[in-house]
Each structure stands twice: as C-alpha cells, then as structure tokens.
Amino acid sequence: MHRLPPLACPPPSAGLTAADALRFPAVQLFVEREAAFPGEFELADHDAPLVADICRRLDGLPLAIELAAARVDALGLRGLTMHLDDRLQLLTGGRQPAVPRHQSLRATLEWSHQLLSRPERAVFRRLAIFADGFTLAAAGAIAASAEIGAPEVVECVANLVAKSIVAADVDRAVPSYRLVETTRAYALEKLTRAASSSRFSTVMPRISRGASSQAG
C-alpha cells in the first residue's frame, strides 16, 4: 500500500503534557486537522495522553489520523479511543474534499490492495496471523503453498517492505518483520474471507509461537 511513511508518535507516558506531545508530528497533525474545523480545539495537558494513544494505535498513519480527527466532534476523544478497534468502519468521510480513495481508510486500503500482484495479495493476507511480528522462515512456513513456493514468499515479503506495507527491523541478528496494526486489521478481513482460511486457523498457534521465538 503506497502510503506516506508513518509519523513519529509520543511513547506511552502517564505524565505526558500537551507541550511534550506537540513535539511529535503525529500529534501535530491530529491537532492541526481538528483545529481547522468549526468549534475551538486546543490540546490540554489532561487530553495529551489520549491523543498520543490514538496516534499510536493508528500507527502514525497520516490519513488515519486525519480521519480520526474528523470524528472528535461527534465522539469526543474518549469515545474515539473506545471505538478504534473498529477503525475500518469508523474512519470514513473526511471533512475536506478528497479523491474517493482518500475518503475512508478502507477505500485507501482497497485501492492499494488492488495494486498488488496475486502472490503478494495471498502472502499479505496470510501474514495477518502474526500479531507480534515474524521472521522470513516463519513467513515461508505459513504463506507458502502449492502455488507459491518459499523463495517466492521471501520475494513477496521484500516487495511488501518496499511498498511500505510490511515494516522491517533488519538490525537484529535475525531480521524481523511485522504488519502495522491498521494494515493487519484489513489483512485479517481478507484472510477470514479467503477460501483457505480454515487451513491457517489450524496452524496459526504453532506458527505464531515459532515466529515469536525466532524473532526474539
């Protein structure tokens, strides 16, 4: 999914102030978008941890942050936080004119998904079972099939990294990879709908444990 790179978010901190939070681009964007609409919005110290949490849960993705800011008037910050687990349904209808694929998070993901090759789509959805990251060996074990061999899985993962779909940490002794949570939520939907999803639900616990041990 060809996106702008994620914006930096504040780390979790109970004592986070508004001034501290506003040093991070993700919070700056959220406040800027919310302040641009009717009504007054100024980030207060007591709201700073909430806004930081929203930005982190949205993986610092600019479009997701913009669409979330558009929901504050209707839901409030706490209400928005409570509903983020259903982000693909929630984050729709940006307040400013936009091309259709930028009017909802799902539309953007759908449009980008269509740009992937068929093997890349298959590998993408199968990687959704990894909640805490995976290695190339684990990816090959779960995503390979009669149609897609293990070497092609490695190539697909590399392509997904190049397209900013998969995040890579190559500084470890054994490189690890992961889908950011927002993209993973979409991939899980695709996996659930896939005819082969029953196969992956059977092997998911074994492969996930193997991925965690190899990534560590």
trRosetta pair geometry for C-beta under 8 A, 3 or more apart (Angstrom, degrees):
i j d omega theta_ij theta_ji phi_ij phi_ji
1 108 7.4 76 -166 143 122 87
1 109 6.2 -35 -110 -125 145 59
1 112 3.3 60 -125 146 78 154
1 113 7.0 -10 -80 -55 97 57
1 115 7.9 128 -104 49 43 118
1 163 6.5 110 31 143 30 106
1 164 6.7 -85 77 87 67 87
1 165 5.1 108 17 -91 79 92
1 183 6.7 -158 22 -116 141 120
2 112 6.1 -170 21 -127 64 108
2 115 7.0 -28 -7 77 108 162
2 163 5.9 -74 -74 -162 68 86
2 164 6.8 94 -126 40 36 113
3 61 6.6 -33 171 -144 148 100
3 62 7.7 172 176 34 101 95
3 63 7.3 -104 -143 6 111 117
3 108 7.7 69 -95 162 104 126
3 112 7.4 -20 -48 -94 88 155
3 164 5.5 -130 47 106 85 135
4 61 7.9 127 69 -157 86 61
4 62 5.0 5 68 13 133 133
4 63 7.8 138 30 -23 107 87
5 164 6.6 -126 -97 -129 64 138
6 26 7.8 -6 172 -78 78 118
6 59 5.6 -89 -116 146 131 80
6 60 3.5 79 -179 89 96 114
6 61 5.9 -48 -108 -71 80 52
6 180 7.1 161 -69 -99 139 158
7 24 7.4 113 146 159 98 84
7 25 4.1 -124 -164 99 113 108
7 26 4.0 154 101 -68 115 76
7 29 6.3 173 -14 1 176 135
7 55 7.5 -69 84 -170 108 117
7 60 4.3 -155 56 -174 60 99
7 61 7.8 -159 13 -53 85 7
7 62 6.2 96 -24 -70 116 79
7 65 7.2 -29 35 -14 132 155
8 24 5.1 -123 108 -153 89 91
8 25 5.4 85 43 29 82 97
8 26 6.3 -140 82 -12 37 99
8 60 6.6 46 -49 -129 8 144
9 24 5.7 81 -138 164 22 145
9 26 4.4 -19 -87 36 77 151
9 27 7.3 112 -135 -34 64 85
9 52 6.4 126 178 -162 93 74
9 55 4.4 174 -121 118 116 111
9 56 4.6 164 135 -78 155 71
9 60 5.0 -130 -34 -77 105 102
10 13 6.7 -83 155 22 112 111
10 16 5.8 91 151 -132 151 141
10 20 6.8 84 -120 131 137 93
10 21 5.2 -68 -34 -120 149 68
10 23 7.8 92 -84 61 99 88
10 24 5.0 -137 -49 -14 74 153
10 26 7.9 -130 -4 60 67 112
10 27 6.5 25 -16 -33 107 132
10 48 8.0 14 34 165 166 96
10 52 4.2 -51 57 -136 117 128
10 55 7.5 80 24 68 78 131
10 56 7.6 -82 64 -52 61 109
12 52 7.7 154 -102 124 42 123
12 53 7.6 53 -107 -91 83 83
12 56 7.5 -13 -62 -38 79 172
13 16 4.3 113 84 -52 103 93
13 20 7.7 -66 81 122 145 147
13 49 7.1 -135 80 -106 60 98
13 52 7.7 -22 40 107 83 166
14 49 6.6 10 -134 -99 35 149
16 20 5.4 -132 -157 83 70 128
16 21 5.5 75 165 -60 114 97
16 48 4.8 -144 118 121 98 116
16 49 5.0 134 51 -77 117 75
16 52 5.8 -28 132 -8 168 155
17 20 4.6 97 54 7 78 102
17 21 6.9 -145 94 -6 40 88
17 45 4.9 -32 -141 -126 72 98
17 48 5.8 95 163 17 17 170
18 21 5.7 -57 -145 38 31 111
18 22 6.1 28 158 -20 66 110
18 43 4.4 152 -141 119 113 99
18 44 6.0 -109 -60 170 135 11
18 45 5.0 -93 -15 -78 93 52
18 47 7.4 38 -86 63 102 82
18 48 4.6 -142 -78 -72 52 121
19 22 6.0 -58 -145 36 27 109
19 23 7.5 41 151 -33 56 95
20 23 6.1 -47 -170 9 37 115
20 48 7.1 81 61 176 90 149
21 24 6.3 -62 -175 27 47 107
21 27 4.5 -169 157 -149 91 170
21 43 6.7 -126 81 160 130 146
21 48 4.2 -166 -18 -159 144 105
21 49 8.0 -133 -76 -62 133 33
21 51 6.3 85 174 81 150 115
21 52 5.3 -116 -126 -63 114 108
22 27 5.7 -117 -94 110 40 121
22 28 6.0 90 -157 -80 67 77
22 31 6.8 -22 -108 12 98 156
22 43 6.6 162 -64 65 109 149
23 27 7.9 35 46 54 41 127
24 27 4.8 74 72 15 95 105
24 28 6.8 -164 91 -12 46 90
24 52 7.5 77 50 -118 148 94
24 55 7.5 136 115 117 128 161
25 28 5.3 -55 -143 37 35 118
25 29 6.3 36 160 -21 69 102
25 60 7.9 62 84 -157 96 107
26 29 6.0 -55 -153 33 29 109
26 30 6.6 29 151 -18 63 106
26 55 3.8 116 141 -168 126 134
26 56 7.9 113 114 -57 161 48
26 58 8.0 162 -162 75 125 105
26 60 4.7 -92 -85 -126 132 78
26 65 6.0 -153 -161 -95 80 152
27 30 5.6 -52 -146 36 36 113
27 31 6.2 29 158 -14 69 107
27 43 7.4 61 175 -110 109 164
27 48 7.7 22 -143 -149 144 78
27 51 5.7 85 -130 130 95 117
27 52 6.2 -21 -79 -87 121 68
27 55 5.8 -87 -66 -34 64 158
28 31 6.1 -61 -147 41 26 105
28 32 6.0 28 156 -22 64 112
29 32 5.6 -56 -142 38 29 114
29 33 6.2 23 162 -15 65 108
29 62 6.2 -104 -170 -132 165 79
29 65 5.2 66 104 117 120 141
29 66 6.9 -68 159 -66 110 77
29 69 7.9 -131 132 -36 73 143
30 33 6.2 -62 -150 38 24 105
30 34 6.3 16 157 -12 63 112
30 51 5.7 164 106 -167 150 108
30 54 7.0 112 -124 93 153 122
30 55 6.0 -104 -35 -74 138 108
30 65 5.1 -96 -75 -177 84 106
30 68 7.0 -32 -124 86 103 110
30 69 5.2 177 -154 -76 62 113
31 34 5.9 -59 -142 42 30 107
31 35 5.9 27 161 -18 66 113
31 41 7.1 -166 -153 124 69 111
31 43 5.1 -56 -106 -37 129 121
31 51 7.3 33 -60 -164 89 154
31 69 8.0 -141 -55 -119 14 129
32 35 6.0 -60 -142 39 23 108
32 36 6.5 31 156 -33 60 107
33 36 5.8 -52 -152 21 31 117
33 37 7.7 21 157 -17 58 104
33 65 7.2 144 16 129 146 85
33 66 5.0 -173 -110 -129 161 68
33 69 3.9 104 97 89 117 160
33 70 7.2 -63 151 -50 118 72
34 37 6.6 -66 -166 28 36 106
34 41 4.6 -85 131 105 106 166
34 69 4.3 -124 -58 -164 82 105
34 72 5.4 11 -124 31 121 150
35 40 7.9 8 -134 -160 75 45
35 41 4.8 -130 -86 67 64 101
35 42 7.4 65 -100 -77 114 51
37 41 7.9 36 56 -2 84 129
37 70 7.5 121 -50 -118 156 63
37 73 6.9 -97 113 -42 137 133
37 95 5.8 -21 -95 147 126 171
38 73 7.8 50 73 -106 85 149
39 73 6.5 143 28 -110 152 111
41 72 7.3 63 -112 110 144 148
43 47 6.0 -134 -156 83 65 114
43 48 6.1 80 169 -84 109 76
43 51 6.3 -50 -129 -3 117 162
44 47 4.8 80 58 14 82 103
44 48 7.2 -121 97 -31 42 81
45 48 5.6 -33 -153 -4 35 120
47 50 5.2 -60 -164 42 60 116
47 51 5.9 55 143 -21 87 105
47 77 5.7 136 -149 3 108 174
48 51 5.9 -57 -144 38 31 107
48 52 6.2 32 158 -19 66 108
49 52 5.6 -56 -145 39 32 113
49 53 6.2 35 156 -23 66 105
50 53 5.7 -55 -150 34 29 111
50 54 6.5 32 152 -20 64 103
50 77 4.6 76 133 154 141 126
50 78 6.7 -68 -136 -75 143 61
50 81 6.0 -94 -158 -52 94 139
51 54 5.6 -49 -149 33 34 114
51 55 6.5 33 153 -17 65 105
51 77 6.6 -61 -65 -139 73 129
52 55 5.8 -56 -150 37 32 110
52 56 6.4 30 153 -18 66 106
53 56 5.8 -54 -146 37 32 110
53 57 6.2 28 158 -17 66 108
53 81 6.3 33 101 -123 122 121
54 57 6.0 -60 -146 39 27 107
54 58 6.3 13 157 -6 63 112
54 65 7.8 111 128 -123 99 76
54 68 5.9 161 171 158 121 150
54 77 7.3 -106 -40 -157 139 85
54 80 6.3 16 -112 118 132 118
54 81 6.0 -100 -77 -87 91 81
54 84 6.9 -168 -130 -77 73 145
55 58 5.9 -66 -147 47 28 103
55 60 6.1 44 168 -90 89 58
55 65 6.0 27 -117 -108 80 116
56 59 7.5 37 177 -75 35 27
56 60 7.3 9 -108 -45 36 79
57 81 7.8 118 20 -137 154 72
57 84 5.2 53 126 147 143 153
57 87 8.0 -176 136 -67 103 138
57 181 6.8 -67 -167 78 57 147
58 61 5.5 -111 153 38 88 90
58 64 4.1 -176 -170 122 117 128
58 65 5.6 153 104 -68 149 69
58 68 6.1 -104 -65 -29 154 146
58 84 7.3 -104 -60 -150 84 125
58 87 7.1 162 -103 -137 84 147
58 182 6.0 43 -154 -62 52 132
59 64 7.1 60 48 49 86 153
59 180 4.0 75 -133 176 151 130
59 181 5.8 -177 -55 38 112 83
59 182 5.0 -116 12 3 128 110
59 183 7.7 -32 21 -3 171 88
60 65 7.4 -6 -158 -46 30 127
61 64 4.0 60 81 17 110 115
61 65 6.5 174 83 -16 54 86
61 180 7.4 144 -50 118 113 151
61 182 5.8 -77 0 43 146 160
62 65 5.8 -61 -147 36 29 110
62 66 6.3 27 158 -19 66 106
63 66 5.7 -54 -148 36 33 112
63 67 6.3 27 157 -13 67 107
63 102 6.4 -123 -130 -147 124 82
63 105 6.6 146 121 -102 109 73
63 108 5.9 81 126 -47 165 170
64 67 5.9 -58 -146 41 30 107
64 68 6.2 33 154 -22 65 108
64 87 7.0 13 -148 180 115 129
64 91 5.9 -17 -140 -157 68 166
64 105 5.5 50 -98 -103 81 125
64 182 5.8 -80 -82 -122 158 159
65 68 5.6 -54 -145 36 30 113
65 69 6.5 35 154 -23 63 103
66 69 5.8 -52 -152 30 30 112
66 70 6.9 33 149 -22 61 103
66 94 6.2 13 131 -123 109 115
67 70 5.6 -51 -156 29 37 117
67 71 7.2 33 149 -19 63 104
67 91 3.9 82 119 -168 134 94
67 92 6.9 58 -161 -26 128 11
67 93 7.6 108 -144 62 96 49
67 94 5.6 -78 -96 -81 77 82
67 104 7.1 94 -125 -132 149 40
67 105 5.9 -133 45 -44 163 94
68 71 5.8 -61 -160 31 39 110
68 72 7.6 60 146 -46 65 86
68 80 6.1 97 -170 -173 92 131
68 84 7.7 15 -118 -104 123 102
68 90 7.9 39 -104 122 72 114
68 91 6.1 -35 -63 -106 66 109
69 72 5.9 -26 -162 -11 44 116
70 73 7.8 -44 177 17 41 100
70 93 6.7 -160 131 102 143 77
70 94 5.7 -161 -47 -134 159 45
70 95 4.8 -176 -122 -26 114 100
71 74 5.7 -66 -164 48 60 105
71 75 5.1 9 153 15 95 121
71 80 5.4 130 103 -106 113 109
71 90 6.6 13 -93 168 164 99
71 91 7.3 -92 -27 -102 134 59
72 75 6.6 -80 -128 58 23 81
72 76 6.6 41 -168 -125 63 15
72 77 6.2 11 -135 -68 100 62
72 80 6.1 -34 -94 -43 61 143
74 79 7.9 -114 110 100 64 141
75 79 3.4 -146 175 102 85 119
75 80 4.6 122 100 -59 130 70
75 83 6.6 -89 -146 18 152 135
76 79 4.5 86 57 13 86 107
76 80 6.7 -148 90 -10 42 88
77 80 5.7 -55 -149 34 29 113
77 81 6.5 31 154 -20 63 104
78 81 5.6 -51 -151 34 34 113
78 82 6.5 35 152 -22 65 105
79 82 5.6 -53 -149 33 34 113
79 83 6.5 14 159 -6 66 112
80 83 6.2 -73 -149 44 28 99
80 84 6.8 50 154 -55 65 93
80 90 8.0 131 -145 170 69 142
81 84 6.0 -33 -153 -10 33 117
83 86 5.8 -55 -179 47 76 100
83 87 8.0 130 129 -76 72 53
83 90 5.2 133 135 -96 114 146
84 87 5.3 16 -168 -70 60 99
84 90 7.0 -97 -106 47 37 157
86 89 4.7 -30 160 42 102 112
86 90 5.4 108 100 -28 84 104
87 90 5.4 -63 -131 44 32 110
87 91 5.4 9 -179 -7 75 115
87 105 6.4 -25 145 65 92 163
87 182 6.3 -78 101 -124 151 88
87 185 6.4 97 51 75 107 168
88 91 7.1 -46 -115 39 17 94
88 105 5.9 -120 -121 90 52 113
88 106 4.8 82 -170 -73 90 102
88 109 7.6 -52 -124 26 107 147
88 185 6.0 -162 -33 124 115 121
88 186 6.3 138 -93 -82 134 80
88 189 7.3 -55 39 -35 175 147
89 92 7.5 -48 172 -18 35 117
89 106 7.7 41 -74 -39 35 134
91 104 6.4 129 112 -158 67 66
91 105 4.1 44 92 -12 122 121
91 106 7.9 146 76 -15 86 76
92 103 6.8 29 -167 139 68 76
92 104 3.8 -4 -117 -109 76 109
92 105 7.3 -94 -70 15 57 74
92 106 7.2 -17 -83 22 98 103
92 107 8.0 94 -122 -7 87 108
93 103 6.3 20 -91 176 28 91
93 104 6.8 26 -20 -77 48 88
94 98 5.3 36 65 3 138 140
94 102 6.6 -23 3 134 148 83
94 103 5.5 -122 18 -131 95 53
94 104 7.9 -145 -20 -62 83 42
98 102 4.0 -107 164 90 128 112
98 103 5.3 168 77 -69 113 73
99 102 5.2 74 60 15 76 105
99 103 7.7 -133 95 -26 37 90
100 103 5.6 -51 -153 11 39 119
100 107 6.1 -119 146 178 77 147
101 107 4.9 -158 -137 139 46 100
101 108 5.2 103 163 -93 84 54
101 110 7.7 -137 -131 67 93 86
101 111 4.1 5 -132 -26 134 157
102 107 7.4 -85 -13 92 14 117
102 108 6.2 59 -98 -78 45 108
103 107 6.0 20 59 41 76 153
104 107 4.3 94 60 3 91 103
104 108 7.1 -157 91 -5 50 83
105 108 5.9 -57 -155 35 33 111
105 109 6.4 29 152 -15 67 108
105 182 7.1 -97 -173 -174 136 119
106 109 5.7 -59 -148 40 33 109
106 110 6.1 34 155 -21 68 107
106 186 7.3 163 -121 -108 67 111
107 110 5.7 -52 -143 37 30 112
107 111 6.3 32 157 -20 64 106
108 111 5.9 -54 -148 35 28 110
108 112 6.3 22 157 -13 64 110
109 112 5.9 -59 -145 42 30 108
109 113 6.0 37 155 -28 66 107
109 183 7.1 170 -121 -121 118 67
109 186 4.6 -118 176 -126 155 162
110 113 5.6 -53 -145 31 28 115
110 114 6.8 33 155 -24 61 102
111 114 6.0 -55 -161 26 30 112
111 115 7.5 29 146 -21 60 102
112 115 5.7 -54 -163 25 42 114
112 116 7.6 49 144 -28 65 94
112 165 7.9 167 146 -87 128 109
113 116 5.9 -44 -165 13 44 114
113 121 6.6 77 -175 -115 88 102
113 124 7.6 -171 -130 104 90 160
113 186 7.6 -140 -62 150 130 129
113 190 7.6 -175 -142 -79 147 145
116 120 4.0 -131 -175 97 105 121
116 121 4.8 139 102 -60 125 78
116 124 6.5 -28 -161 -20 170 145
116 160 8.0 20 -121 -93 123 86
116 163 7.7 178 -91 84 90 173
117 120 4.5 93 52 8 78 106
117 121 7.1 -139 92 -8 40 85
117 156 7.9 -121 65 -116 110 96
117 159 7.9 -5 20 130 113 163
118 121 5.8 -51 -149 31 32 112
118 122 6.6 31 155 -18 64 104
119 122 5.6 -56 -150 36 36 112
119 123 6.3 30 156 -14 70 106
119 147 7.6 -154 -100 128 91 101
119 148 5.2 140 -139 -105 103 120
119 152 6.0 -74 -172 157 150 121
119 156 5.5 -125 130 -85 100 130
120 123 5.9 -56 -144 41 31 107
120 124 6.0 40 155 -28 65 109
120 156 4.9 -178 -101 -147 62 100
120 159 5.8 -82 -104 94 124 133
120 160 6.4 160 -156 -65 101 93
121 124 5.5 -53 -146 33 28 118
121 125 6.6 19 162 -12 64 104
121 190 7.6 -123 -179 178 89 148
122 125 6.5 -61 -152 37 27 101
122 126 6.4 19 156 -13 63 113
122 143 7.1 126 126 -166 86 94
122 145 7.4 -84 160 15 140 135
122 147 7.6 65 41 87 180 122
122 148 6.1 -178 92 -24 139 152
123 126 5.8 -64 -146 42 31 109
123 127 6.2 36 156 -28 67 106
123 139 7.3 41 -164 -180 105 108
123 143 4.6 52 -128 -171 75 142
123 148 6.8 -153 -60 166 96 160
123 153 5.7 157 -114 -136 126 73
123 156 4.0 117 22 123 162 147
123 157 6.6 -118 159 -58 140 68
123 160 7.1 -134 103 -34 117 137
124 127 6.0 -58 -154 27 25 111
124 128 7.7 42 147 -38 56 92
124 156 7.8 -118 -40 162 71 117
124 160 6.2 163 -89 -106 91 137
124 165 6.6 -46 -121 154 114 145
124 187 5.7 -130 150 -119 81 115
124 190 7.3 13 105 81 99 153
125 128 5.8 -30 -170 -5 44 120
125 187 5.1 -175 -117 -166 48 81
125 188 8.0 154 -156 -76 74 16
125 190 4.0 -110 -109 106 121 114
125 191 4.4 168 170 -68 96 74
125 194 6.0 130 127 -37 150 139
126 129 6.9 -29 177 2 51 105
126 142 5.7 171 160 131 110 96
126 143 4.2 144 94 -105 141 81
126 191 6.6 133 -86 -109 36 111
126 200 6.2 -151 -135 -103 82 144
127 130 5.9 -44 -177 23 65 111
127 134 6.7 -134 -148 27 90 148
127 139 6.3 -2 -101 -125 99 98
127 142 7.6 126 -92 92 46 125
127 143 6.5 -3 -57 -71 75 129
127 157 7.7 128 -82 -103 141 94
127 160 7.9 169 7 113 161 173
127 166 7.1 -45 148 -98 166 119
127 177 8.0 -57 -154 116 134 117
127 179 5.9 129 121 -35 112 121
127 187 6.6 -43 72 172 81 155
128 179 6.5 -31 -101 34 56 160
128 184 5.4 140 -135 -158 78 74
128 187 3.6 -173 -75 116 118 109
128 188 4.5 -177 169 -70 138 61
128 190 7.3 152 -24 58 150 92
128 191 4.8 -138 54 -22 135 140
129 142 6.5 -133 52 -175 132 152
129 191 7.1 169 -50 -158 82 166
129 200 5.9 -147 -54 168 141 115
129 204 4.7 -132 -161 -128 134 101
129 207 6.9 54 108 83 136 122
129 208 6.3 -115 142 -68 97 104
130 133 6.1 -79 156 97 119 8
130 134 4.1 -68 -123 -44 164 114
130 138 7.1 100 -92 127 133 131
130 142 7.8 172 -46 41 102 162
130 178 6.9 -131 117 -123 115 70
130 179 7.3 123 73 15 95 97
130 207 7.9 -85 -76 124 89 101
130 208 6.2 173 -110 -115 60 80
130 211 5.4 -80 -122 121 116 169
131 184 7.6 109 -116 174 52 155
131 208 7.0 27 19 -144 88 127
132 178 7.4 -67 157 -111 23 124
132 208 7.6 88 33 -169 96 96
132 211 7.5 148 75 109 84 109
132 212 5.7 36 82 -99 129 98
132 215 7.3 -173 122 63 91 154
133 169 7.9 -16 -143 22 141 120
133 176 4.8 32 167 169 130 116
133 177 6.3 152 -158 77 82 35
133 178 3.9 -57 -97 -72 75 107
133 211 6.8 -175 105 152 57 111
133 212 7.6 104 68 -100 83 57
133 215 4.9 113 109 -129 116 164
134 138 4.4 -129 -164 86 97 126
134 139 5.3 114 129 -57 131 83
134 142 7.9 -79 -144 25 149 132
134 176 6.9 147 73 -158 24 77
134 177 5.7 -35 67 66 75 87
134 178 7.0 135 14 -86 71 59
134 211 4.0 -48 -119 -149 74 132
134 214 7.9 31 -166 70 50 116
134 215 6.6 -104 -123 -57 11 124
135 138 4.8 97 51 9 76 99
135 139 6.9 -134 97 -5 41 87
135 174 5.7 -21 -118 153 129 115
135 175 7.1 119 -136 83 77 60
135 176 6.0 -56 -82 -106 66 65
135 177 7.3 126 -112 17 20 89
135 211 6.1 -172 13 -140 76 69
135 214 4.2 -77 -4 118 143 128
135 215 5.6 -159 -48 -68 89 72
136 139 5.4 -51 -145 37 34 115
136 140 6.3 37 155 -20 65 103
136 153 7.9 140 -167 113 76 100
136 154 5.5 41 -162 -111 119 93
136 157 6.4 -165 -115 64 84 161
136 175 7.0 39 -19 77 104 103
136 177 7.4 80 -62 -1 64 128
137 140 5.8 -54 -151 35 30 111
137 141 6.5 30 151 -22 63 106
137 210 7.9 -105 111 148 103 114
137 214 6.0 -138 59 -151 120 166
138 141 5.5 -53 -148 33 35 113
138 142 6.4 12 161 -3 68 109
138 207 6.0 123 -163 -177 92 87
138 210 5.4 165 -106 106 103 99
138 211 3.6 99 -156 -90 168 87
138 214 5.9 -172 -36 42 113 141
138 215 7.9 -44 3 -39 144 94
139 142 6.4 -70 -146 46 27 95
139 143 5.4 -11 174 11 69 124
139 153 5.6 172 131 156 96 120
139 154 7.5 125 91 -84 123 54
139 157 5.5 46 149 -70 166 140
139 177 7.0 4 -51 58 135 135
139 211 8.0 83 -45 -108 58 117
140 143 6.6 -66 -114 51 19 89
140 144 5.3 26 -175 -32 63 118
140 150 3.8 44 -158 -142 119 96
140 153 4.8 155 -103 74 64 144
140 154 6.6 -4 -73 -50 108 85
141 144 7.0 -28 -112 20 9 108
141 207 5.6 -179 105 -124 117 107
141 210 6.8 -16 60 93 162 150
142 200 6.8 68 -170 -130 100 97
142 203 6.7 -178 -117 108 85 122
142 204 7.9 65 -130 -102 128 52
142 207 4.5 89 -72 -167 114 160
143 148 6.8 -57 143 106 83 133
143 153 4.7 133 90 -129 116 125
143 156 7.5 -133 142 71 146 138
144 148 5.9 -142 -137 102 47 81
144 149 6.0 11 -144 -164 108 26
144 150 4.7 -25 -84 -71 142 64
144 152 7.9 120 -115 58 81 89
144 153 5.3 -80 -69 -35 78 137
145 148 5.1 48 42 40 86 85
145 196 7.7 -25 -108 -153 145 167
148 152 5.0 -125 -163 90 75 127
148 153 6.1 96 147 -63 109 80
148 156 7.4 -1 -163 -21 131 145
149 152 5.0 94 57 11 72 103
149 153 7.2 -122 106 -10 40 87
150 153 5.4 -47 -149 27 37 117
150 154 6.8 39 153 -19 64 98
151 154 5.7 -50 -156 31 37 113
151 155 6.7 37 148 -17 66 103
152 155 5.3 -50 -149 37 40 114
152 156 6.2 44 150 -22 68 102
153 156 5.6 -54 -148 36 32 112
153 157 6.4 34 153 -20 66 103
154 157 5.8 -52 -149 34 31 111
154 158 6.5 32 152 -18 63 105
155 158 5.7 -55 -151 36 32 113
155 159 6.4 32 151 -19 65 105
156 159 5.6 -54 -149 36 33 112
156 160 6.3 33 153 -20 66 105
157 160 5.6 -54 -147 37 32 111
157 161 6.5 37 151 -21 64 101
157 166 6.2 -50 -161 56 72 169
157 177 6.3 -20 -170 -144 121 177
158 161 5.7 -50 -151 32 32 113
158 162 6.5 33 151 -19 64 105
159 162 5.5 -53 -149 36 34 113
159 163 6.3 20 154 -9 66 110
160 163 5.8 -60 -143 46 32 104
160 165 4.2 -78 -169 69 86 116
160 166 4.1 62 119 -2 109 112
161 164 7.8 37 179 -73 32 25
161 165 7.4 -87 -66 53 22 72
161 166 4.8 -57 -74 76 64 99
161 167 7.6 103 -125 -122 81 9
161 168 4.8 22 -130 -31 130 125
161 177 7.1 -90 -78 -128 111 119
165 179 7.2 -24 155 -120 74 86
165 183 6.2 167 -160 -167 71 154
166 177 5.2 9 170 -176 118 113
166 178 7.0 152 -161 74 75 26
166 179 6.1 -54 -109 -82 68 63
167 177 6.8 156 81 -158 50 59
167 178 5.3 -20 60 64 99 80
167 179 7.5 146 14 -108 85 15
167 180 6.1 82 -20 -51 123 87
168 175 6.4 -2 -171 -179 96 116
168 176 7.7 158 -155 88 52 42
168 177 5.3 -20 -103 -104 67 83
169 172 5.7 54 124 -12 102 108
169 175 6.4 171 89 -157 56 67
169 176 5.0 -3 57 61 107 86
169 177 7.4 -163 23 -76 71 37
170 175 4.4 -6 -117 -115 60 119
171 175 8.0 94 21 -106 29 76
172 175 5.8 150 57 -96 96 31
172 176 5.7 32 27 -3 151 95
172 215 7.6 24 130 -165 171 61
174 214 5.9 -108 131 167 155 81
174 215 6.9 -134 97 -115 111 31
176 214 8.0 154 -96 110 94 82
176 215 4.1 72 -111 -137 130 100
179 183 5.0 -126 -177 93 99 106
179 184 4.0 130 107 -72 121 90
179 187 6.0 -59 -161 12 167 149
180 183 5.1 75 61 19 80 105
180 184 6.7 -153 90 -12 33 94
181 184 5.4 -56 -140 37 31 115
181 185 6.5 40 158 -28 64 98
182 185 6.0 -47 -156 23 30 113
182 186 7.3 24 148 -11 59 102
183 186 5.7 -56 -158 37 39 111
183 187 6.3 38 147 -19 70 107
184 187 5.3 -54 -143 39 37 113
184 188 6.2 44 155 -26 68 101
185 188 5.8 -49 -150 29 29 114
185 189 7.1 34 149 -19 59 99
186 189 5.8 -50 -160 28 36 113
186 190 6.8 33 147 -15 66 104
187 190 5.5 -54 -153 38 38 112
187 191 6.2 41 149 -23 69 105
188 191 5.4 -51 -144 36 34 114
188 192 6.3 39 155 -24 65 103
189 192 5.8 -53 -150 32 29 112
189 193 6.6 19 156 -12 63 109
190 193 6.0 -64 -150 41 30 106
190 194 6.4 43 151 -39 65 102
191 194 5.6 -45 -150 14 33 117
191 197 5.4 116 158 -113 68 105
191 200 6.5 -79 -170 75 115 154
192 197 5.6 75 -132 -131 24 162
193 197 7.3 116 50 -37 19 139
194 197 4.8 128 68 -48 84 90
196 199 5.0 -32 179 25 83 120
196 200 6.7 75 129 -16 85 99
197 200 5.7 -61 -154 41 44 107
197 201 6.2 45 151 -24 74 103
198 201 5.7 -51 -145 34 34 111
198 202 6.7 39 155 -24 63 103
199 202 6.0 -60 -162 28 31 112
199 203 6.9 -3 158 6 66 108
200 203 6.3 -68 -143 50 36 91
200 204 5.9 64 156 -61 69 94
201 204 5.6 -24 -140 -9 30 125
203 206 5.4 -64 -166 47 67 110
203 207 5.4 55 142 -18 94 112
204 207 6.2 -67 -140 43 25 102
204 208 5.8 24 167 -21 67 113
205 208 5.9 -58 -141 37 25 110
205 209 6.4 24 161 -18 63 106
206 209 6.1 -59 -153 34 27 108
206 210 6.5 23 152 -16 63 109
207 210 5.5 -57 -150 39 35 113
207 211 6.2 37 153 -23 69 104
208 211 5.7 -51 -146 34 32 112
208 212 6.4 32 155 -20 64 104
209 212 5.9 -53 -149 34 31 110
209 213 6.5 26 156 -15 64 107
210 213 6.0 -58 -147 38 31 107
210 214 6.2 23 158 -14 66 111
211 214 6.0 -61 -145 41 29 106
211 215 6.0 25 159 -18 67 111
212 215 6.0 -57 -142 38 27 107
212 216 6.3 25 159 -20 62 109
213 216 6.0 -57 -148 35 28 110
